[in-house]
Each structure stands twice: as structure tokens, then as C-alpha cells.
């Protein structure tokens, strides 16, 4: 998962290592938590970060990915992105 973190004025945050948590839900509202990374130390450069979800020491990512899912991001202990980032998986 790749994203960009900005401050309240839209500028990229300072480079460094930040605590983040990634949560995957089954819906944007009235949702059920399907998976959580727990706290992850993430390198941020020019506001940009990249995380491979399910990579050790995070819990294994055992989801079928056969339905739409939404990602919520917690940054330094606060929810920064409500579950509005949608994963879409077309049926084969």
C-alpha cells in the first residue's frame, strides 16, 4: 500500500520513521474489521510511504480478496484516513 502524508496545510510531513496502523474493513460504514496490521514503523520520505501489508512482523494477511474492502490508516495513534480507500477485486 502506498500513500502520501501531509500536514494541515497540504505540505508533505518531515522525513522520518512514523508509527502507522492499517485496518481493512468489509464496508465503508457499518463495517466489520477483517484485518489489522497492528503498529508498524514506516519510513516516510517527502511525505510518501510504502507498506507491504501482511509482511512479518504483521499478522498474516489471509483474506480471499473476493469482495470489495476498505482501508483505514492510523497515523501516530490517530485515524487519518477513514475507511474510504476502496480495494476493488473484479471477478474472473
C-alpha positions as CSV (number, residue, x, y, z in Angstrom):
1,X,0.0,0.0,0.0
2,X,1.4,3.4,-0.9
3,X,0.2,6.8,0.2
4,X,1.2,10.3,1.0
5,X,1.0,12.1,4.4
6,X,0.6,15.8,4.5
7,X,0.2,18.4,7.3
8,X,-2.9,20.5,7.7
9,X,-1.6,23.0,5.0
10,X,-1.1,20.2,2.5
11,X,2.7,20.1,2.7
12,X,4.5,16.7,3.0
13,X,5.4,15.8,6.6
14,X,9.1,15.7,7.6
15,X,11.1,12.7,6.6
16,X,11.4,10.1,9.3
17,X,10.0,6.9,10.8
18,X,6.4,7.1,12.0
19,X,4.0,4.7,13.7
20,X,1.1,3.6,11.5
21,X,-1.6,1.0,11.6
22,X,-3.5,-0.3,8.6
23,X,-7.0,-1.7,9.1
24,X,-9.1,-3.5,6.4
25,X,-12.9,-3.4,6.7
26,X,-15.7,-5.1,4.7
27,X,-17.6,-1.8,4.2
28,X,-17.0,2.0,4.4
29,X,-19.7,2.4,7.0
30,X,-21.3,-0.1,9.5
31,X,-18.1,-2.1,8.9
32,X,-16.5,-5.2,10.2
33,X,-12.8,-5.3,10.8
34,X,-11.3,-8.0,8.7
35,X,-7.6,-7.5,9.4
36,X,-5.3,-5.1,11.2
37,X,-1.5,-4.7,10.9
38,X,-1.0,-3.6,14.5
39,X,1.5,-0.8,15.0
40,X,4.1,-0.7,12.1
41,X,7.2,1.6,11.9
42,X,7.1,3.2,8.5
43,X,9.7,5.2,6.7
44,X,8.3,8.4,5.2
45,X,10.3,10.4,2.5
46,X,8.9,13.6,1.0
47,X,5.6,12.6,2.6
48,X,5.4,9.3,0.7
49,X,5.3,5.9,2.3
50,X,5.0,2.3,1.1
51,X,4.0,-0.7,3.1
52,X,3.7,-4.4,2.2
53,X,0.6,-5.5,4.2
54,X,0.9,-8.8,5.9
55,X,4.7,-8.8,5.9
56,X,6.3,-10.0,9.2
57,X,6.1,-8.9,12.0
58,X,2.5,-8.0,11.0
59,X,-0.2,-10.7,11.2
60,X,-0.5,-12.8,8.0
61,X,-3.0,-11.4,5.5
62,X,-5.4,-14.3,5.0
63,X,-8.2,-12.7,3.1
64,X,-9.8,-14.1,0.0
65,X,-9.8,-10.7,-1.8
66,X,-13.1,-11.8,-3.5
67,X,-15.1,-8.8,-2.3
68,X,-14.6,-5.0,-2.1
69,X,-12.7,-3.9,1.0
70,X,-11.8,-0.6,2.6
71,X,-8.6,0.6,4.2
72,X,-8.3,2.8,7.3
73,X,-4.9,4.3,8.2
74,X,-4.0,5.3,11.8
75,X,-1.0,7.7,11.9
76,X,0.8,8.2,15.2
77,X,-2.2,7.0,17.2
78,X,-4.9,9.0,15.4
79,X,-7.2,8.0,12.5
80,X,-6.0,9.9,9.5
81,X,-8.0,8.2,6.8
82,X,-11.4,6.8,7.5
83,X,-12.2,3.6,5.6
84,X,-12.8,5.3,2.3
85,X,-9.9,3.9,0.3
86,X,-11.5,1.0,-1.5
87,X,-9.9,-2.1,-2.8
88,X,-11.8,-3.5,-5.8
89,X,-11.4,-7.1,-7.0
90,X,-13.0,-7.9,-10.3
91,X,-14.4,-11.4,-10.6
92,X,-12.7,-13.7,-13.1
